[in-house]
Amino acid sequence: MEGSLQMAIAMTLYIAVVIGIGLYYAKRANESTGNFLIGGRSLGPWVTAMGAEASDMSGWLLMGLPGVAYWSGVCEAAWTAIGLAIGTYLNWLFVAKRLRVYSHIAGDAITIPDFLSNRFKEKNKIILTIASLFILIFFSVYTASCFSAVGKLFSELFEASYVSMMLVGAVFVLLYTFIGGFLAESASDFMQGTVMIVALSLVMIIGVSTAGGIGAVIDNAKNMPGFLDFFGLAQPSVKDGVQEVVNGKVVFLEPAKFGLLPIVSTLAWGLGYFGMPQVLLKFMAIRKSTELKISRRIATIWVIISLSAAVFIGMIGRVLYPTAYNSSTESEKIFILMSSNFFIPIIAGVVMAGILAATISSSDSYLLIAASAFSKNIYHGIFKKKASDKQVLWASRITLIVIAVIAAIIALDKDSQIFKVVSFAWAGFGATFGPIILFSLFWKRVTKAGAIAGMITGGSFVFIWKLGISKLGGVFAIYELLPAFLISCITIVIVSLLTKPESSEVLEEFERARTMEIE
């Protein structure tokens, strides 16, 4: 009981710091919707980099990814991490600078739907509406995964009900985002990104030491069939939903093959980055496009260290505590167990604040972007074009509440696996926005009709593939992001070539975006 109290104190202090950041930026956030939603394009390179990665990774980095490695070995987790690392670097290298410049040129757009709509100079706001609706749908799912992570964390630590703890976390995140807006979110993301990487590194290093060194970890892992195989999945024997344990040892079946198609499918996680609104928005918010090179280096190093540590934690956790968790859903708590056992309670509370940090840094981003999709793009852009800035600001905050409620309802299922929930939302954003963002930035011939067709095809095909085609198994069981992304690209090209080129004004703006710098 005393240990739980000390952990609660440590995490409460952390929460107090986050709230303090929100209150500090509250005045500036209330000045305008531009400040509330994109911080007035004033972010520095460090805050941009750390904010983009912290808001991107969410609680799945400290719970979902280690859980996958714990349950089925390093294969799927490692290939996922490799795909994400490559995608991170390429997104910063190719997309960041062009999007920062182009979003400024295209009507000083402050949201992704705004940018796409302004890019094609549309008057009927079809692109804006479609983009906003997809953001509302997928961010509701994404936010639910964050609330689920908080619920699992608090219920494990304090032996309270999952639902009550999930709701407490949801209320806190909502209040914090409601107060401080984008600037508070970005500033706290910098701090939370630091907490996350320190927490992951500490648990990994102490875990290796506790297990007797890296050699001992590898030797023990070799005794679990397929656990260290990069081309096969370890398969714990499961009976009645629980892994089989005989004489204190987990029973493993023959490893499942993980061939070229599953590897390509898993690497496809990296494609998702090109369509992630929470990352793209950080590109748009940096004060100078020339500072993005620094941000790219910071972000890439952070991602490589964090993803590697997360995979190793799952692997070390299985060696140290092979029978601690008996299902893939339960295995997502391995980081919590290791932190509790490695550190005195007050320090464990600080380390596990990393999960809270990951959750806050992501869910506040998701809520803000979803709020902007409705208030700025639909409410102000379509229904009430003469709305004052204050009215749009309040519409944003009301939308925050609605999205948070929907996400909390989705998160009520305590048996949902964070990794799977995130993977679906990730595919949704990657296939809906990734292709059209790339074509809008780098292909002059893309048309408004191509953009509309590409977004609808990509977004809807994620549902079609996940809920229908993938059930056929075999080659069709690949991650839905890959086929949906490719089909969206093909659709954009075909429809654009079959329709009339855009106006000279749109084409001239494209050329300016290719050469302009923002100092």
Secondary structure, DSSP 8 states (H G I E B T S, - for coil): -HHHHHHHHHHHHHHHHHHHHHHHHHHHHTT-HHHHHHGGG-B-HHHHHHHHHHHHHTTIIIIIHHHHHHHH-HHHHHHHHHHHHHHHHHIIIIIHHHHHHHHHHTTT--SHHHHHHHHTT-SS-HHHHHHHHHHHHHHHHHHHHHHHHHHHHHHHHH---HHHHHHHHHHHHHHHHHHHHHHHHHHHHHHHHHHHHHHHHHHHHHHHHHTTSHHHHHHHHHTSTTTT-TTEEEEE-EETTEE-EETTEE-EEEEEE--HHHHHHHHGGGGGGGG-HHHHHHHHHBS-GGGHHHHHHHHHHHHHHHHHHHHHHHHHHHHH-TTS--STTGGGGHHHHHHHHHS-HHHHHHHHHHHHHHHHHHHHHHHHHHHHIIIIIIIIIII-TT--HHHHHHHHHHHHHHHHHHHHHHTT-TT--HHHHHHHHHHHHHHHHHHHHHHHHH-TT--HHHHHHHHHHHHHHHHHHHHTGGGG-GGGGS-THHHHHHHHHHHHHHHHHHS----HHHHHHHHHHHH----
